[in-house]
Structures are given as C-alpha cells and as structure tokens.
Amino acid sequence: MRNVRVQLMVMMLLLCGAAGIMMGFAGVTESHRDGANVPHPLEASATSGRQAIEGFGGSEAAEKSESDLALLAALGLEHMESSALLTVKIQGELISSLTEDQAKTAAQQLAHTIGLSGVTTSQLQGNEVFQAEGKLSEVSVHLNWAIAKGGHSYVRVMLVGEAARNTREMTNLKEHIQEQMEEAGIANNWNASIQGYASTSTDVQATMAEVEESAGQKLSLRMVEKYEDVKTLSRSYEAPSLGTFVQSGNTPIHMQMAVHEDSVKKSSRITIGFPVITIEY
C-alpha cells in the first residue's frame, strides 16, 4: 500500500511538470515510482574500487558526481542502442523572498549565464513561471523558474542529449549550471536517467537480469524495492558507493532500474536512474 501511495504522489509530480518544482523540495524533489523523498549527498569518493569514505570537499564532490554520471551513461550504453538519451535535472530552492519582477530578472540573469535567452512567462496553478530553452552544442536545455506565494523561488534546469555523444558536454554543463545556481543563492542537487531500447531481443525479465548482472559487477547492490505488472519491471537498489540517495522510509535508495515492453516497437525499453528515475518509463 505504501508503494501505491507513493506512486500516486510521484505521478502527480510528473504530470504537473514545472509545478513539481513548486511542491516544497530542498534540493531535488522529484521521486521515483516505488517510493522516495529528497535526494541527499552521500559521503563517498570516486576512488578506485568506489569505496565509501567519511567525507569529501567541493572538488572531490564534483569529481564524484562526474564519475557517477559517466558510470550511468556507460552502464546504459552497454545494454541500449546508441540512440539512448541521457537526462540530467538540476533543481533547487531560493529561500529569499522575491517580487515577481525581481524573480523574472533573476531568471533572466541565470538564463543568460547558462547561455539561454528569450525568457517567457506563464501561469501554472496560480503561480508565475519563467521559462527559457535552447540548445547548447547538441544538448537541449530547459529552465523553469517558479515563484510561489510568499516569494520563494523553485528552479529546475533540465539537460537532454544522446549519451553516446554528449555525456562529457552534459557533465560540463551540469557543473557550470550548479555553480551559477549556487552563486545566485540557489541550493541545488541533481539526478539523472538514461533511457533507450535494448540492443538485444529478450523479454522484460531476461533484459532486467542482464542489466542487473552488469550493474552488480560495477557496484555493490542490494535490491530494496520492486514493482511489476504485465509489461513493466522496476527495481530499486541500495548502492552505497554512489554519490546521492533518496530516503524511502528507513532505507536509502541510490539507483533504480526499469524495463518496459514496448508493444509497438516489439522491444524492451530500459531506463536507469541515479538515484531514481524521474522520467516516464
């Protein structure tokens, strides 16, 4: 029953789109379909063997997030067609109260530093949302800056690109955007997902087994939650060497994998998320 309740909550977040960033998160707030809340940084390093350590500084944290993103892309591409898409979401909250004009100016400044222009304004659930989008190199970039009642701002920047071609560029963009958000006073966190069709023709169960075995060779995994229906299989794992996690009850979750049978394409679609999947699978 708890999984069902959490699934309904997450579906609401995903359907709300930009409104999801206005629902009171600290850092990343989109959670996964099998139960989770707010991702937290995990005290871990990117050293050989991916052993956990007691703490890390800013530069080590950047290296850790970079290595995790590269690991995610590599794990996905090992089992997916080369057209697999990588999605990175950087989200945060500005506690300082701003007027709508001030928030629009701040959104324009952030968009400019990222490399976007042409901020537009829309209303969503009675809140003002400032948006900008464009392509930087081959990466699609989408900025949403939502101002809620009381003047607090919730900001999300989403990057989408081909994992096989754009992982390095997306890593650099992620680090740059996080720095710009921090300079603007926006505490932030990130999550990422890779999605693509299986490169081999196997059923959902067999595909999941292959991906899980491969992941288990790179990470120490413990499955903690699962969801299954006729065409979809989803599993969530504790993998302490990864850099971020979400708390599901008393259990941290660092990675989620899902396989869905696409009846139109007659192929399995694989999605892997660090720490969880925040796109439709």
N, C-alpha and C positions, 0 to 999 in steps of 0.2 A: 504493500500500500504506500510506503514511503516513496518508493521509486515512482509510482504512478503520480503522486502529488508533485514530486519534483519535476517529472516530465511535463506536466501541465504548466507549471510555472515557467520552465525554460521555453516551451513552445510560445507562451505569451511574450517572453522577452524577444525571441527571434522574430515573431510576427510584427512586433512593434517597431523593429528596425532601429532607427535612431532613437526612438523613445526608450529603448532598452538602456541607453546610457543615462537616462534621467531617473532611474529607479533606485538610486541610493547606493552606488557601489563605492568602494575605496580601492583604487587600482582597477583591476579587471573585474567586471561583474557578470559577464555572460557565463553561464554554467552549462553543464552538459545534460544530456537527456536522462542519464542514470543517477543523477543526484550529486550536487556540489554547490559550493558557495563562492567565496572570494579567493582567487589565487594568491599565494604568499611566496616571497622569495625563500628558497631553501638554502641553508648554509652548506654549499657543496662547491667543489672545484672542477675544473676541466682538465685535470692532470691525467696522466696515463693510468689506465685502469678505472678512471672515473670514480675514485674513492671519495667519500664524504670527508670534509674537514670541518673544523669548528667555526670558521667564518671566513669572509673574503671582503676585500676592499673594492672600490669602484672599478678599477681597471680589470681586476680579476672577475668581477661580476659581468663586465662587458664581454670578456673572453668566454665566460661560461655561457652566456645567452647566445653568443655567436656559434659556439660549438654545438649547442643544443639545436639550433636552427639548421645547421649543416647536417647534423645527425638525422633530424626529422626528414629532410629532403632526401638524404641518401637511403634511409630506410624505406621511404615510399617508392623511390625510383627503382629500387631493387625488385619490386613486385608490380609496378604500374607501367603503363605505356608512357612514352616520353612526353606526351602532351599534358601530363599531370600538373595541376595548378596548386601553387603554394599561396596560402592566405595568412597574412600576419595582421593582427589587430593590436593597436596600442591605445589604451584607454586610461583616463584619469579624471580627477576632480579638482576644481579650483574652489577652495573654500571661501576665499574673499568674495564679498558681495559686490556685484557689478550691476549698473543700469543696463538696459538693452543697448543703448548707444555705445557704452563702454565695452560690452561684450562683443558687439559687432566689430569694433575697432580692434580688439584683442584677437578675434578670429581672423580678421584680415591680415594682421601682423604675423600670426602663426602661419597662415596660408602662404604668405609671401616668403617667410624664411624656409618653408618646406619646398617652395618652388611652384606653388599654385597661384592662380589669380581668378578673379570673377566670382567673389563670394555672393551667394544668393541667400534670400531669406524666405522661410516658410513657417507655417504654424503646425504644430503637432501636439495634440492633446492639450491645447491651450497654452503651450509653451513656444517661445521663439527658438527657431533652429537656424543656424547659419551654416551653409554648406559650400564646399568647393571641391572640384575634382579635376583630374587631368592625368596625363601620362608623363612620367619621368623616366627617360630612357625607354625601356619596354615594360615598365611596371605601372599598373593602374593604381592611382592614389585617390582616396576619398576621405574628406574631412567633414565631420559633423561636430558643431559646437552648439550645445543646447543650454539655454538658460532657464532655470526653473524658478518658481515663485520663491522669493527670498533672495534672489540674485546669485545663487550658487550656479556654477557652470560645470557641465559634464561634457568631456571631449573624447572623441574617438577618431583615430586615423586608421584606415584600412588599406593594406597593400595587397595587390593580387598580381601574380606573374607566373610564368612557367618555371617550375622547379629546376628543370634541366638546364635552363638558360639564364635564369635571373636570381638564383639564390644568393650569390655574392652581392649583387646590386641591392637586393631587398634587405640583406643584413646591414649593409652600409646605410641605407635609408632609415631602417629601424633605429639604429644607433643615433643618427642625426636627429630624427624626429623626437626621440626620447630626450635628447639633450635640449632641444628647443622648447619642449614642453616643460622640462624642469626649470629652465631659465625663466619661463613665463609663470612659474609658481604652481605648475600642474603636476602633482604627484601622480605617477603612472606605473603601469605594469603591462605586460604583453602576453599574448597567447598566439599559437599558430596551428594551422592544419594543412595537410597535403591531401589532395583527392584526385583519383584517376581510376581508369579502368584497368583491371587485372591484365597483365601481359600474357597470362596463360589461361586456358579454358578449363576451369574447375568450378565446382559448385561452391556455395557460400561457406559451408563447413570446412571443405578442403582448403579454400583460399585463406580463411582465417587461421587454420592450423599452420599453413606455410608462413604467413606473416608473423604469427606469434613465435614460431620456432626461430625465425630470423632475428626478431627483436630480442628474444631470450639469449641469443649468442652475443649481443652487444650490451645488454642491460640485465641487471638482476631484477626480475619481475615477480610480482605476486598479484594474481587476479583477486580483486576485492568486490567487484560488482559486475553483473551482466544483464543483458536484455536480449530477448529473442522472440521473433514472430516468424511467420511463414517465409518471408523473403529477406529478413534482416537479422544480423547478429552483431551485437555490440558488447564489448568487454572493457572494463576499466581496471587500471593496474596501479599498484604502488611500486615505484621505481626510484628509490631514494637518491640515486646519483644524478637525476635530472634536476634542473635549476628552479622550477616553480611547481607548486601544487595547489590543489583546491581541497578544502576540507569537506568531506561528506560524513556527517555525523562525527564520529571519533576517528575516522580513517582518512589519511591523506591520499589523494589521487594525483599521480604525476603524468599519466598517459591514458588515452582512450583510443581504441581501435574499433572500427565498424566495417562490415561488409554487407552490401545490399545487392540483391539480384535485380538487375535492370531487365525487365521482361521485354522491352522494346529492342534494346541492343543485344539481348541474349548474352550478357556478360556480367561479371561481378564488378561492382564499383567499390573501391577501397577508400576509406578515409582514416587518417591517423591524426590525432591531436595532442599537442603538448600545451598545457597539462590535460585539456579536454577538447572535444570537438565543439566549436561554436558556429559551425556552418551546417546547412541541411545535408543529411546523408541518407 
